[in-house]
Amino acid sequence: MIKLQVSVTQNAIKRTMTSQIPGLRRGLGNLCYRSSSELSKVFVNIHRSNENPVVPAHRLMPGRTFSSATATALANPPNEFPSLFIRRDSIKASGSFAEATATFLDPDPTHVTELSILLDKTETGVVAHYYMDVELQGVLTAVAKNYKHIAIADSLKMGDMAVEMANNGAKQVICLGVDFMAESVQAILNKHGFGHIPVYRADVRKIGCSLAQSAESEVYRAWLQKEGVGQPALHVIYINTSLETKAIGSSMVPTITCTSSNVLQTLLQAASQIGPDLKVLYGPDTYMGRNLQRFLQVVSESWDDDKISRELHPLHNRATLEQLRHNLSVFPSGNCVVHHMFGESVVDTVQRLYGDCYVTAHLEVPGEMFEVAMVKSLTDDGVVGSTSNILDFIERKVRQATEHTSSTKNISSNRLRFILGTESGMVTSIVKSVQQILASATQNNNDDRDIEVEIIFPVASEAVTATDDPNDNLKLVPGVSGGEGCSTAGGCATCPYMKMNDLDAVFDLLAMIETSRNNNDQEGDRIRNLLRKHLPPDRLTSRQINGRDATDLGTEGILYMRAFMKDKKLPIELCDKVMMARTC
């Protein structure tokens, strides 16, 4: 039987609950919201899940019950999306979702001080993904001003930053992300000689990922087995997968890992370096793979050979791009629950009301949203790519505006407007960068224009959760109301798995680390046993696959990718494996 559960994305609720909920550090009395301003600080999302259980609704809000079958949104979707308006010294919000997000961009100084002290005392590093809880990111960003062992990055960079922290004296690293990220960070530390430095997850429960899990099925292995025969084949696997998945893939088909930033160049280089008959198996993200196929089609049909060789890859032309598209096999059954909801209903609103905006879209979004951003990108009015690509694009456009070189098409009354077609958690990094650019322009260029940057979240601005309490004069709780953190009225806001990492969990974890370091008694042993439950999943140690060490196989594709990023060509060893596999 499926249980209805509530997860709290912004943790204002959690820190106002009493001690009736075990494990919470702060109890500030019973929860009671009666004004819209108070309610706007709360972002509740209801989802059905048997995995990653969260706090039941009746424990979050004593005396308030939620509708049992569904969480209903407003009958008529709103005409406009919620937005954040960023200026050099202020932030405004429009819509309950944006208000909930904005609440935590200016963190509580008490939390900042307390976290700084604990991190410094325990010599702990923190690596966090861009999609982390906005409150947690706000506090971490503030702490990072005076503490060196903090990094907010994409999944690849998280491992590199952990190594840098270890080199600079960190005794352990807290990884704020999903399980495969913690697993990868630990593996990268091990590869660099820091196997003695533990990596801790914020939650003892499994922190899953719908995309990564889709590649852990027999269906994925059967797809590899079927598609990897008949001609030279290269398996290009998205980095957002477990080491076990990478290891099994490498044991079946020569494999290189990719990110959303380098996947296109990986495909282009592989086809040009190995040959036109190369078959590329891309997985597990179905949307990203199909979006790449569509991109190759559009470019091969709309660009001439000179532009392709000049702007895309020097050894490609229209014919080779079409051949690559034909040879690109995409796993048909994998997607991220966050990006899955950026579909037709969102696109309709974008096209109807936001035609003058820059449009950004992660490569993982469905084709409808990708198509809009891709068309925009051809005229530099949009971008498709990774979280880093999106951030870089926004930064570039804001700099152009401060230098009076931006297109008048997308800046009206000193306002730049961006559709954020990815998880909302990265808005913390966007706000930080935009305000730095605007402040620097004012200081260096004597620019007295008050430029405003609008970040538009493609979710229903008035999505709500209905309550069942007939005595409650406040029938609706603002927030996104669909499944998995998504609004049924359009769009997706947050990743429910990422939001299992929260500020209270970090404080609790640091308290355990401090106790384990300072106590050699029975209590210290008990805490150390608890900490072991926070370690990443370890499915490969002492395991062999086809006679090879499984951990080595799992990291092999990552090392090939790093070599490609450094040398701009595939390693000869990988190319030889592809060609040898053809003759086997």
Secondary structure as UniProt FT lines:
FT   STRAND          4..8
FT   TURN            11..13
FT   HELIX           14..16
FT   TURN            19..20
FT   TURN            22..23
FT   HELIX           36..39
FT   TURN            40..41
FT   STRAND          44..48
FT   HELIX           57..60
FT   TURN            62..63
FT   STRAND          83..87
FT   TURN            88..89
FT   STRAND          90..94
FT   HELIX           96..103
FT   TURN            104..105
FT   HELIX           109..122
FT   STRAND          124..129
FT   TURN            130..131
FT   HELIX           134..143
FT   TURN            144..146
FT   STRAND          150..153
FT   HELIX           155..167
FT   TURN            168..169
FT   STRAND          172..176
FT   HELIX           179..191
FT   TURN            192..193
FT   TURN            195..196
FT   STRAND          199..201
FT   HELIX           210..214
FT   TURN            215..216
FT   HELIX           218..227
FT   STRAND          233..238
FT   HELIX           243..252
FT   STRAND          255..258
FT   TURN            260..262
FT   HELIX           263..274
FT   TURN            276..277
FT   STRAND          279..283
FT   HELIX           286..302
FT   HELIX           305..311
FT   TURN            314..315
FT   HELIX           318..327
FT   STRAND          328..330
FT   HELIX           337..340
FT   HELIX           344..353
FT   TURN            355..356
FT   STRAND          358..362
FT   TURN            363..364
FT   HELIX           367..377
FT   TURN            378..380
FT   STRAND          382..385
FT   HELIX           387..402
FT   TURN            403..404
FT   TURN            408..409
FT   STRAND          411..412
FT   TURN            413..414
FT   STRAND          415..421
FT   HELIX           424..426
FT   HELIX           427..445
FT   STRAND          452..456
FT   TURN            461..462
FT   STRAND          464..467
FT   TURN            470..471
FT   STRAND          476..478
FT   HELIX           483..485
FT   TURN            488..489
FT   TURN            496..497
FT   HELIX           498..500
FT   HELIX           503..518
FT   HELIX           522..532
FT   TURN            533..534
FT   TURN            541..542
FT   STRAND          544..545
FT   TURN            546..547
FT   STRAND          548..549
FT   HELIX           550..567
FT   HELIX           572..583
//
